[in-house]
Amino acid sequence: MVEDYYLGDIIQTKKVHPCGSNQWEIIRVGMDFKMKCQGCGRVVMLPRPKFQKSVKKLISRKGES
């Protein structure tokens, strides 16, 4: 299942971040993905293949309520 991800999307990861949150906001899309933890604000950058493996589900799109 290949899904398109856009700036501002909120995703849930398979693993929990050390702060206890597993929700991330996408802040850069390209060959690498940059995401910001919704719990502590930490920013991490992952290569596309690793990012796609770590995503469990899409929680919300930027324009949706």
mmCIF file of the C-alpha atoms, coordinates in Angstrom:
data_MODEL
# 
_entry.id   MODEL 
# 
loop_
_atom_site.group_PDB 
_atom_site.id 
_atom_site.type_symbol 
_atom_site.label_atom_id 
_atom_site.label_alt_id 
_atom_site.label_comp_id 
_atom_site.label_asym_id 
_atom_site.label_entity_id 
_atom_site.label_seq_id 
_atom_site.pdbx_PDB_ins_code 
_atom_site.Cartn_x 
_atom_site.Cartn_y 
_atom_site.Cartn_z 
_atom_site.occupancy 
_atom_site.B_iso_or_equiv 
_atom_site.pdbx_formal_charge 
_atom_site.auth_seq_id 
_atom_site.auth_comp_id 
_atom_site.auth_asym_id 
_atom_site.auth_atom_id 
_atom_site.pdbx_PDB_model_num 
ATOM 1  C CA . MET A 1 1  ? 0.000   0.000  0.000  1.00 0.00 ? 1  MET A CA 1 
ATOM 2  C CA . VAL A 1 2  ? 1.676   3.180  -1.196 1.00 0.00 ? 2  VAL A CA 1 
ATOM 3  C CA . GLU A 1 3  ? 0.055   6.345  0.045  1.00 0.00 ? 3  GLU A CA 1 
ATOM 4  C CA . ASP A 1 4  ? 0.857   9.956  -0.751 1.00 0.00 ? 4  ASP A CA 1 
ATOM 5  C CA . TYR A 1 5  ? 1.838   12.144 2.176  1.00 0.00 ? 5  TYR A CA 1 
ATOM 6  C CA . TYR A 1 6  ? 1.698   15.931 2.183  1.00 0.00 ? 6  TYR A CA 1 
ATOM 7  C CA . LEU A 1 7  ? 3.002   18.791 4.303  1.00 0.00 ? 7  LEU A CA 1 
ATOM 8  C CA . GLY A 1 8  ? 0.990   19.201 7.477  1.00 0.00 ? 8  GLY A CA 1 
ATOM 9  C CA . ASP A 1 9  ? -0.342  15.619 7.566  1.00 0.00 ? 9  ASP A CA 1 
ATOM 10 C CA . ILE A 1 10 ? -0.454  13.985 10.988 1.00 0.00 ? 10 ILE A CA 1 
ATOM 11 C CA . ILE A 1 11 ? 0.652   10.345 11.006 1.00 0.00 ? 11 ILE A CA 1 
ATOM 12 C CA . GLN A 1 12 ? 0.884   7.585  13.598 1.00 0.00 ? 12 GLN A CA 1 
ATOM 13 C CA . THR A 1 13 ? 4.078   5.539  13.773 1.00 0.00 ? 13 THR A CA 1 
ATOM 14 C CA . LYS A 1 14 ? 4.461   1.881  14.690 1.00 0.00 ? 14 LYS A CA 1 
ATOM 15 C CA . LYS A 1 15 ? 6.976   2.655  17.444 1.00 0.00 ? 15 LYS A CA 1 
ATOM 16 C CA . VAL A 1 16 ? 6.388   5.086  20.286 1.00 0.00 ? 16 VAL A CA 1 
ATOM 17 C CA . HIS A 1 17 ? 8.800   8.024  20.666 1.00 0.00 ? 17 HIS A CA 1 
ATOM 18 C CA . PRO A 1 18 ? 10.671  8.123  24.016 1.00 0.00 ? 18 PRO A CA 1 
ATOM 19 C CA . CYS A 1 19 ? 8.453   11.048 25.101 1.00 0.00 ? 19 CYS A CA 1 
ATOM 20 C CA . GLY A 1 20 ? 5.426   8.723  24.899 1.00 0.00 ? 20 GLY A CA 1 
ATOM 21 C CA . SER A 1 21 ? 3.817   10.078 21.728 1.00 0.00 ? 21 SER A CA 1 
ATOM 22 C CA . ASN A 1 22 ? 3.427   8.239  18.421 1.00 0.00 ? 22 ASN A CA 1 
ATOM 23 C CA . GLN A 1 23 ? 1.898   11.119 16.446 1.00 0.00 ? 23 GLN A CA 1 
ATOM 24 C CA . TRP A 1 24 ? 4.011   13.196 14.072 1.00 0.00 ? 24 TRP A CA 1 
ATOM 25 C CA . GLU A 1 25 ? 3.428   16.157 11.758 1.00 0.00 ? 25 GLU A CA 1 
ATOM 26 C CA . ILE A 1 26 ? 5.119   16.013 8.351  1.00 0.00 ? 26 ILE A CA 1 
ATOM 27 C CA . ILE A 1 27 ? 7.109   19.197 7.757  1.00 0.00 ? 27 ILE A CA 1 
ATOM 28 C CA . ARG A 1 28 ? 9.195   18.180 4.702  1.00 0.00 ? 28 ARG A CA 1 
ATOM 29 C CA . VAL A 1 29 ? 8.446   15.813 1.828  1.00 0.00 ? 29 VAL A CA 1 
ATOM 30 C CA . GLY A 1 30 ? 10.906  14.604 -0.796 1.00 0.00 ? 30 GLY A CA 1 
ATOM 31 C CA . MET A 1 31 ? 13.624  11.971 -0.925 1.00 0.00 ? 31 MET A CA 1 
ATOM 32 C CA . ASP A 1 32 ? 13.759  12.445 2.844  1.00 0.00 ? 32 ASP A CA 1 
ATOM 33 C CA . PHE A 1 33 ? 10.873  13.122 5.194  1.00 0.00 ? 33 PHE A CA 1 
ATOM 34 C CA . LYS A 1 34 ? 11.170  15.534 8.103  1.00 0.00 ? 34 LYS A CA 1 
ATOM 35 C CA . MET A 1 35 ? 8.648   15.129 10.879 1.00 0.00 ? 35 MET A CA 1 
ATOM 36 C CA . LYS A 1 36 ? 7.919   16.875 14.161 1.00 0.00 ? 36 LYS A CA 1 
ATOM 37 C CA . CYS A 1 37 ? 6.821   14.948 17.253 1.00 0.00 ? 37 CYS A CA 1 
ATOM 38 C CA . GLN A 1 38 ? 3.441   16.143 18.535 1.00 0.00 ? 38 GLN A CA 1 
ATOM 39 C CA . GLY A 1 39 ? 4.448   15.304 22.114 1.00 0.00 ? 39 GLY A CA 1 
ATOM 40 C CA . CYS A 1 40 ? 7.810   16.983 22.650 1.00 0.00 ? 40 CYS A CA 1 
ATOM 41 C CA . GLY A 1 41 ? 8.460   18.930 19.433 1.00 0.00 ? 41 GLY A CA 1 
ATOM 42 C CA . ARG A 1 42 ? 11.580  16.970 18.421 1.00 0.00 ? 42 ARG A CA 1 
ATOM 43 C CA . VAL A 1 43 ? 12.290  17.096 14.682 1.00 0.00 ? 43 VAL A CA 1 
ATOM 44 C CA . VAL A 1 44 ? 13.690  14.021 12.917 1.00 0.00 ? 44 VAL A CA 1 
ATOM 45 C CA . MET A 1 45 ? 14.583  13.345 9.301  1.00 0.00 ? 45 MET A CA 1 
ATOM 46 C CA . LEU A 1 46 ? 14.184  9.903  7.718  1.00 0.00 ? 46 LEU A CA 1 
ATOM 47 C CA . PRO A 1 47 ? 14.932  8.557  4.239  1.00 0.00 ? 47 PRO A CA 1 
ATOM 48 C CA . ARG A 1 48 ? 11.736  7.760  2.290  1.00 0.00 ? 48 ARG A CA 1 
ATOM 49 C CA . PRO A 1 49 ? 11.976  3.911  2.568  1.00 0.00 ? 49 PRO A CA 1 
ATOM 50 C CA . LYS A 1 50 ? 12.471  4.029  6.347  1.00 0.00 ? 50 LYS A CA 1 
ATOM 51 C CA . PHE A 1 51 ? 9.663   6.575  6.728  1.00 0.00 ? 51 PHE A CA 1 
ATOM 52 C CA . GLN A 1 52 ? 7.224   4.421  4.743  1.00 0.00 ? 52 GLN A CA 1 
ATOM 53 C CA . LYS A 1 53 ? 8.081   1.374  6.888  1.00 0.00 ? 53 LYS A CA 1 
ATOM 54 C CA . SER A 1 54 ? 7.546   3.306  10.129 1.00 0.00 ? 54 SER A CA 1 
ATOM 55 C CA . VAL A 1 55 ? 4.086   4.713  9.319  1.00 0.00 ? 55 VAL A CA 1 
ATOM 56 C CA . LYS A 1 56 ? 1.172   2.821  10.865 1.00 0.00 ? 56 LYS A CA 1 
ATOM 57 C CA . LYS A 1 57 ? -1.665  5.062  9.643  1.00 0.00 ? 57 LYS A CA 1 
ATOM 58 C CA . LEU A 1 58 ? -2.617  8.545  8.514  1.00 0.00 ? 58 LEU A CA 1 
ATOM 59 C CA . ILE A 1 59 ? -4.508  10.369 11.258 1.00 0.00 ? 59 ILE A CA 1 
ATOM 60 C CA . SER A 1 60 ? -5.465  13.611 9.494  1.00 0.00 ? 60 SER A CA 1 
ATOM 61 C CA . ARG A 1 61 ? -4.805  15.713 6.421  1.00 0.00 ? 61 ARG A CA 1 
ATOM 62 C CA . LYS A 1 62 ? -3.924  19.381 6.766  1.00 0.00 ? 62 LYS A CA 1 
ATOM 63 C CA . GLY A 1 63 ? -7.146  20.696 5.205  1.00 0.00 ? 63 GLY A CA 1 
ATOM 64 C CA . GLU A 1 64 ? -9.512  18.305 6.988  1.00 0.00 ? 64 GLU A CA 1 
ATOM 65 C CA . SER A 1 65 ? -11.213 18.873 10.338 1.00 0.00 ? 65 SER A CA 1 
# 
